[in-house]
Amino acid sequence: MAEIINLNRARKTKTRAEKRKIADQNAQKFGRTKGEKKRDDVIAAKAKDHVDQHKLDT
């Protein structure tokens, strides 16, 4: 006997899988590597420290 499936659930599952596939492709195409993210974090931290060191106490 065939298994009963909920068509709404099947449709949503299929849509999610397609969106996930597109998201993975975009992440691979446009995403940044771990090293690039870490480099950007270090640069941002240095810039913040530089600005904080030049603040005037009022």
N, C-alpha and C positions, 0 to 999 in steps of 0.2 A: 504494500500500500504506500502511496506517495505521502511525503511529509507535507504538512500544512505550513505555509509560510505567510507572514504578514507582508502584503505588498508594499505598504508604506515603509516598513522597516527595511525591506530589501532595496527600495528605491533610495532611501536615505543612506544606506550603507554603500551603495554603488556611487552615489554623489560624493560621499566623504572620501572614498578611495580615489576617485578622480582628482579631487581637490588636493589630496595628500600627494599624489603623483606630480601634479603641477608645482606644488610648493617645494617638493624635493628637487625638481629640475631648476626652479628659480634659485634655491639655496645654493645649488652647485654652480650655477651660472653667475650669480651676483653676490653670493655670500663672501664673508671675510674669513680668513684662516684664524686659528687660535693665536698665532704669533702677531698677526696684524691687529687683532683686538687688544692684545696685551700692550703692544707698542702704542696704540692710541690712548689707552688708559694711562700709561706712564707719561706721555706727552701732556695729557690733560691735567694730571696731578702736578707736574712741574709748573705748568702755566698757572694753576691755582695757587701754588705755594709762592710763586714769583709775585703775583698780584697781592696776596695776603701780606707779604713782607713789606710792601710799599704803602700799606694803609696808614693813614694818619690817625693817631689817637686823639680824640676830641672830647 
